[in-house]
Amino acid sequence: MHPQFEELTPHWFKRANVYTGSIGDFRYRFACDKKENVLHAAVYTVYCYEVATDVVEECFPWGEDGVAALKAWLQEKYEAFSRHKEHT
């Protein structure tokens, strides 16, 4: 698992309502819905979230199991991005 994803924990998500990050052109965004206890995750490339045309989104419960699922989803999307980048 990529080191940037390994550090994610339920407590980590209490830092801010929205968090963005990137690994090169692979970009990700988390939005925390504290009322619904849900983490909204998105991955995209190159542009900012607001104008990206390739946004893929998923929601996860805010807890140990949900964060584990989010990390696995992120890793899967990152690996697919990396494989695609190698072939272009």
C-alpha positions as MATLAB code, in Angstrom:
seq = 'MHPQFEELTPHWFKRANVYTGSIGDFRYRFACDKKENVLHAAVYTVYCYEVATDVVEECFPWGEDGVAALKAWLQEKYEAFSRHKEHT';
ca = [
       0.000    0.000    0.000;
       1.226    3.470   -0.836;
       2.636    5.214    2.284;
       0.280    8.190    1.835;
      -2.704    5.864    2.206;
      -1.297    3.875    5.120;
      -1.421    6.885    7.448;
      -5.205    7.266    7.065;
      -7.218    6.454   10.203;
     -10.689    7.460   11.420;
      -9.010    9.986   13.729;
      -6.913   11.397   10.847;
     -10.132   12.480    9.105;
     -11.043   14.752   12.025;
      -8.372   17.246   10.899;
     -10.566   19.047    8.349;
     -13.869   18.775    6.501;
     -12.178   18.574    3.091;
      -8.728   17.243    2.359;
      -7.000   16.957   -1.006;
      -3.748   15.286   -1.947;
      -1.846   13.889   -4.880;
       0.819   11.465   -5.982;
       2.066   13.044   -9.177;
      -0.929   13.414  -11.496;
      -3.052   11.001   -9.408;
      -5.204   13.236   -7.254;
      -7.629   12.446   -4.461;
     -10.119   14.333   -2.339;
     -11.894   13.471    0.893;
     -14.965   15.280    2.200;
     -16.085   14.414    5.705;
     -19.811   14.437    6.456;
     -19.836   14.500   10.248;
     -23.652   14.581   10.450;
     -24.058   11.405    8.403;
     -20.796    9.868    9.676;
     -19.656    9.257    6.079;
     -16.431    9.857    4.176;
     -16.836   10.913    0.550;
     -13.774   10.019   -1.527;
     -12.918   11.003   -5.083;
      -9.996   10.276   -7.396;
      -9.149   12.127  -10.592;
      -6.151   13.268  -12.626;
      -4.357   16.399  -13.719;
      -6.939   19.106  -12.984;
      -8.603   20.259   -9.778;
     -11.662   18.394   -8.531;
     -14.060   21.113   -9.637;
     -13.088   20.907  -13.340;
     -11.734   17.359  -13.705;
     -13.615   15.282  -16.262;
     -12.510   11.883  -14.936;
     -13.735   12.031  -11.314;
     -14.613    8.678   -9.739;
     -16.373    8.904   -6.362;
     -17.282    6.511   -3.582;
     -18.658    6.847   -0.027;
     -17.440    4.976    3.026;
     -18.642    4.749    6.636;
     -16.499    6.751    9.044;
     -14.929    4.058   11.222;
     -12.219    1.408   11.195;
     -13.934   -0.802    8.597;
     -14.919    2.117    6.380;
     -11.427    3.616    6.427;
      -9.918    0.197    5.645;
     -12.277   -0.086    2.654;
     -11.427    3.483    1.567;
      -7.694    2.721    1.705;
      -8.145   -0.455   -0.349;
     -10.249    1.476   -2.897;
      -7.625    4.235   -3.137;
      -4.839    1.701   -3.606;
      -6.803   -0.080   -6.341;
      -7.451    3.198   -8.171;
      -3.809    4.271   -7.784;
      -2.527    0.956   -9.160;
      -4.894    1.198  -12.148;
      -3.696    4.756  -12.779;
      -0.050    3.642  -12.556;
      -0.571    0.748  -14.974;
      -2.339    3.015  -17.451;
       0.420    5.640  -17.187;
       3.091    2.992  -17.936;
       1.342    2.109  -21.208;
       0.915    5.678  -22.482;
];
